[in-house]
Each structure stands twice: as C-alpha cells, then as structure tokens.
C-alpha cells in the first residue's frame, strides 16, 4: 500500500509538471476549484490512473478527493473528445505518458507493425495450405471421375454386351 502511495505521488507530480498546476490544487480539498487548467490536470490524472494503472472509479475518487465517482466517470468520458479536438490537452497527455514511460515510441510502433505483418503472413500461409489441400482433393476427385468416365466409355464401345442387353431387355 505504501508503494502505491509513492507511485501515486510521482504520477501526480508528473501531471503537475506537465499541466503547470501545483499538486495542492490537483488534489481537491474541501473547496473545489473549477479553473480550466485545474480541471484539465485532474482529467489527465483520472485517465492516466484509470487507463494505465487499472484503478477503479472509487479509488481515483479517493485519491483526487471528489465527493462521488460521477466526476471520475465524467472525466473519463471527456477524455476521447478532448484528446481528439483539444491540442493542448493532447500534448499534455502525451507528454505525461512519455514522462511516465508509458507512451509507445516510434520504434515500438514499428516493431508492433512488423509483428502484426508477420502474424498476417502466417495466417495467409495457413489459408494457402487450406486452399492447396482443397485443390489436391478436387484434383483427385477429378481424376477419379475421369477414370469412371473412361470405364463407361469403354463399356459403351464394347457393343456386344450393350447390344445383347438391349435385345434381351429393351421393349420393342
């Protein structure tokens, strides 16, 4: 539990550095501050703790000092919109993730792309093997059909049996 408190303090310190807001304002005391820079820094903290450290809504509520978990849920819901449309929020979030060592670098992205391509190639090779098997089965079936067809052609050409059959059993 003590380790968690130290990690939380480090995360809060990084969010304070990134957002340029003092730690005392990020952690809510009895009075709430609704200045936009403080709200944004709390939103950063909520999303970092929830998304990357698997904190629950109630755990985050207790750390920041919100009255209930609804503020945490609202901060989580606003993250996608702010990250997409608010450049300053995106830069702060990316910088905080980088400082925490959680942000994926370009090299890591390239490695994941390579692994993804390798997986796709393996999957395609499996599909090719399946199609080869199907093709071989179809080829064998065709050869069997041709053998049967050759047999019937030889049978028909052998007029003796066929003529005798017609003479004996075919109605006139």
C-alpha positions as CSV (number, residue, x, y, z in Angstrom):
1,X,0.0,0.0,0.0
2,X,2.9,2.3,0.8
3,X,4.4,1.6,-2.7
4,X,1.1,2.6,-4.3
5,X,1.1,5.9,-2.4
6,X,4.6,6.7,-3.6
7,X,3.6,5.8,-7.2
8,X,0.5,7.9,-6.9
9,X,2.6,10.9,-5.7
10,X,5.0,10.5,-8.5
11,X,2.2,10.4,-11.1
12,X,0.5,13.4,-9.5
13,X,3.9,15.2,-9.6
14,X,4.3,14.5,-13.3
15,X,0.8,15.7,-14.0
16,X,1.5,18.8,-12.0
17,X,4.7,19.4,-14.1
18,X,3.0,18.8,-17.4
19,X,-0.1,20.9,-16.7
20,X,1.8,23.6,-14.7
21,X,-0.6,23.3,-11.8
22,X,0.5,22.9,-8.2
23,X,-0.1,19.5,-6.6
24,X,-2.2,21.1,-3.9
25,X,-4.7,22.3,-6.5
26,X,-4.9,19.0,-8.3
27,X,-5.8,17.1,-5.1
28,X,-9.1,18.5,-4.1
29,X,-9.6,19.8,-0.5
30,X,-12.9,20.9,0.9
31,X,-13.2,23.8,-1.6
32,X,-13.4,22.9,-5.3
33,X,-11.5,24.9,-7.9
34,X,-13.1,25.0,-11.3
35,X,-10.4,26.8,-13.2
36,X,-9.9,25.1,-16.6
37,X,-6.2,24.3,-16.1
38,X,-7.0,22.6,-12.8
39,X,-9.9,20.7,-14.3
40,X,-7.7,19.5,-17.2
41,X,-4.9,18.4,-14.9
42,X,-7.4,16.4,-12.8
43,X,-8.8,14.9,-16.0
44,X,-5.2,13.9,-17.0
45,X,-4.7,12.2,-13.7
46,X,-8.0,10.4,-13.8
47,X,-7.3,9.0,-17.2
48,X,-3.7,8.0,-16.5
49,X,-4.7,6.2,-13.3
50,X,-7.8,4.5,-14.8
51,X,-6.4,3.5,-18.2
52,X,-2.8,2.6,-17.4
53,X,-2.8,1.5,-13.7
54,X,-6.2,-0.2,-13.5
55,X,-7.6,2.0,-10.8
56,X,-11.3,1.8,-10.2
57,X,-13.6,4.9,-10.2
58,X,-13.8,4.8,-6.4
59,X,-10.0,4.5,-6.0
60,X,-9.5,7.6,-8.3
61,X,-12.2,9.4,-6.5
62,X,-10.5,8.9,-3.1
63,X,-7.1,10.0,-4.5
64,X,-8.3,13.2,-6.0
65,X,-10.9,13.9,-3.3
66,X,-14.0,14.0,-5.4
67,X,-17.3,13.7,-3.5
68,X,-18.5,10.8,-5.6
69,X,-17.4,8.7,-8.6
70,X,-19.6,10.6,-11.1
71,X,-16.8,13.2,-11.5
72,X,-14.4,10.4,-12.4
73,X,-16.8,9.0,-14.9
74,X,-17.3,12.4,-16.5
75,X,-13.5,13.0,-16.8
76,X,-13.1,9.6,-18.4
77,X,-15.9,10.3,-20.9
78,X,-14.5,13.7,-21.8
79,X,-11.0,12.2,-22.5
80,X,-11.8,11.0,-26.0
81,X,-13.3,14.3,-27.1
82,X,-10.6,16.4,-25.6
83,X,-7.8,14.2,-26.9
84,X,-9.2,14.4,-30.4
85,X,-10.1,18.1,-30.6
86,X,-8.0,19.9,-27.9
87,X,-4.4,20.2,-29.0
88,X,-3.1,21.4,-25.6
89,X,-4.8,18.5,-23.8
90,X,-3.4,16.0,-26.3
91,X,0.1,17.5,-25.9
92,X,-0.1,17.4,-22.1
93,X,-1.5,13.8,-22.1
94,X,1.2,12.6,-24.5
95,X,3.9,14.3,-22.5
96,X,2.7,12.9,-19.2
97,X,2.6,9.4,-20.8
98,X,6.1,9.9,-22.2
99,X,7.4,11.0,-18.8
100,X,5.8,8.0,-17.1
101,X,7.4,5.7,-19.7
102,X,4.0,4.5,-20.9
103,X,3.9,6.2,-24.3
104,X,4.8,4.0,-27.2
105,X,7.8,5.3,-29.2
106,X,8.1,5.1,-33.0
107,X,10.5,2.1,-32.7
108,X,7.9,0.2,-30.6
109,X,5.2,1.1,-33.1
110,X,7.4,-0.2,-36.0
111,X,8.1,-3.4,-34.0
112,X,4.4,-3.9,-33.4
113,X,3.6,-3.3,-37.1
114,X,6.3,-5.9,-38.1
115,X,4.8,-8.4,-35.6
116,X,1.4,-7.6,-37.0
117,X,2.6,-8.2,-40.6
118,X,4.3,-11.4,-39.5
119,X,1.1,-12.7,-38.0
120,X,-0.8,-11.7,-41.1
121,X,1.7,-13.6,-43.3
122,X,1.4,-16.7,-41.1
123,X,-2.4,-16.5,-41.3
124,X,-2.2,-16.2,-45.1
125,X,0.2,-19.1,-45.3
126,X,-2.3,-21.2,-43.4
127,X,-5.1,-20.1,-45.8
128,X,-2.8,-21.0,-48.7
129,X,-2.3,-24.5,-47.2
130,X,-6.0,-25.0,-46.8
131,X,-6.6,-24.0,-50.5
132,X,-3.8,-26.3,-51.6
133,X,-5.5,-29.2,-49.8
134,X,-8.8,-28.3,-51.3
135,X,-7.2,-28.1,-54.7
136,X,-5.5,-31.5,-54.3
137,X,-8.8,-33.1,-53.1
138,X,-10.6,-31.6,-56.1
139,X,-7.8,-32.8,-58.5
140,X,-8.0,-36.3,-57.0
141,X,-11.8,-36.2,-57.4
142,X,-11.5,-35.1,-61.0
143,X,-9.0,-38.0,-61.7
144,X,-11.4,-40.5,-60.1
145,X,-14.3,-39.1,-62.2
146,X,-12.2,-39.3,-65.3
147,X,-11.3,-43.0,-64.6
148,X,-15.0,-43.8,-64.1
149,X,-15.9,-41.9,-67.2
150,X,-13.2,-43.8,-69.2
151,X,-14.7,-47.1,-67.9
152,X,-18.2,-46.2,-69.0
153,X,-16.9,-45.2,-72.5
154,X,-15.1,-48.5,-72.8
155,X,-18.2,-50.3,-71.7
156,X,-20.3,-48.4,-74.3
157,X,-17.8,-49.1,-77.1
158,X,-18.0,-52.8,-76.3
159,X,-21.1,-53.3,-78.3
160,X,-21.6,-56.9,-77.6
161,X,-22.8,-56.5,-74.0
162,X,-24.7,-53.4,-74.7
163,X,-26.5,-54.8,-77.8
164,X,-27.3,-58.1,-76.0
165,X,-28.7,-56.1,-73.1
166,X,-30.9,-54.1,-75.4
167,X,-32.0,-57.1,-77.4
168,X,-32.9,-59.1,-74.3
169,X,-34.4,-56.4,-72.0
170,X,-35.4,-53.4,-74.0
171,X,-39.1,-53.3,-75.1
172,X,-39.7,-53.2,-78.8
